[in-house]
Amino acid sequence: MYGKTYKNLSAEAKLALYGFKDRLEYSLKNQWVDEDNKVYFIFTNNELQKLFNCSEHKVIKIKKNSKK
């Protein structure tokens, strides 16, 4: 959150990353790994809308921003 990697992220994107991290830990705990050994998790736009109390358009923007 403090490093160069995160400095250009919006506050919402930083919060989203914490949510994603939480889901990642849950996926690891449940061994949700695909055939390429990549961990996966499901975080729907609807769930993010409820979490951030925002529109789907805003959620899409946050998700795009958090990929940078």
C-alpha positions as CSV (number, residue, x, y, z in Angstrom):
1,M,0.0,0.0,0.0
2,Y,3.0,2.3,0.6
3,G,5.3,1.2,-2.2
4,K,5.8,2.6,-5.7
5,T,3.5,0.0,-7.1
6,Y,0.5,1.4,-5.2
7,K,1.2,5.2,-5.3
8,N,-0.9,5.9,-8.4
9,L,-3.9,3.9,-7.3
10,S,-7.1,5.5,-6.1
11,A,-8.2,5.1,-2.5
12,E,-11.1,2.8,-3.7
13,A,-8.6,0.6,-5.7
14,K,-6.5,0.3,-2.6
15,L,-9.5,-0.8,-0.5
16,A,-10.5,-3.2,-3.3
17,L,-7.1,-4.8,-3.1
18,Y,-7.6,-5.5,0.5
19,G,-10.9,-7.1,-0.3
20,F,-9.3,-9.2,-3.1
21,K,-6.5,-10.2,-0.7
22,D,-9.1,-11.4,1.8
23,R,-10.8,-13.5,-1.0
24,L,-7.4,-14.8,-2.1
25,E,-6.7,-16.0,1.4
26,Y,-10.1,-17.7,1.5
27,S,-9.4,-19.4,-1.8
28,L,-6.0,-20.6,-0.7
29,K,-7.5,-22.0,2.5
30,N,-10.1,-23.9,0.4
31,Q,-7.4,-24.9,-2.2
32,W,-9.3,-23.3,-5.1
33,V,-6.6,-23.8,-7.7
34,D,-7.1,-24.4,-11.4
35,E,-5.3,-26.9,-13.7
36,D,-2.5,-24.3,-14.2
37,N,-2.0,-24.0,-10.4
38,K,-3.4,-20.5,-10.4
39,V,-5.5,-19.5,-7.4
40,Y,-9.0,-18.2,-8.3
41,F,-11.8,-16.5,-6.5
42,I,-15.1,-15.0,-7.3
43,F,-15.9,-11.5,-6.4
44,T,-19.0,-10.3,-8.3
45,N,-19.6,-6.8,-9.3
46,N,-22.8,-7.0,-7.2
47,E,-20.8,-8.0,-4.1
48,L,-18.4,-5.1,-4.7
49,Q,-21.3,-2.7,-5.2
50,K,-22.6,-3.7,-1.8
51,L,-19.2,-3.5,-0.2
52,F,-18.4,0.0,-1.5
53,N,-22.0,1.2,-1.7
54,C,-21.6,2.4,-5.3
55,S,-22.8,1.8,-8.8
56,E,-21.7,-1.0,-11.1
57,H,-20.0,1.6,-13.3
58,K,-17.9,2.7,-10.3
59,V,-17.1,-1.0,-9.5
60,I,-15.8,-1.6,-13.0
61,K,-13.6,1.6,-12.8
62,I,-12.2,0.4,-9.4
63,K,-11.4,-3.1,-10.8
64,K,-9.7,-1.6,-13.8
65,N,-7.7,0.8,-11.6
66,S,-6.6,-2.0,-9.2
67,K,-5.1,-4.0,-12.1
68,K,-2.4,-1.4,-12.7
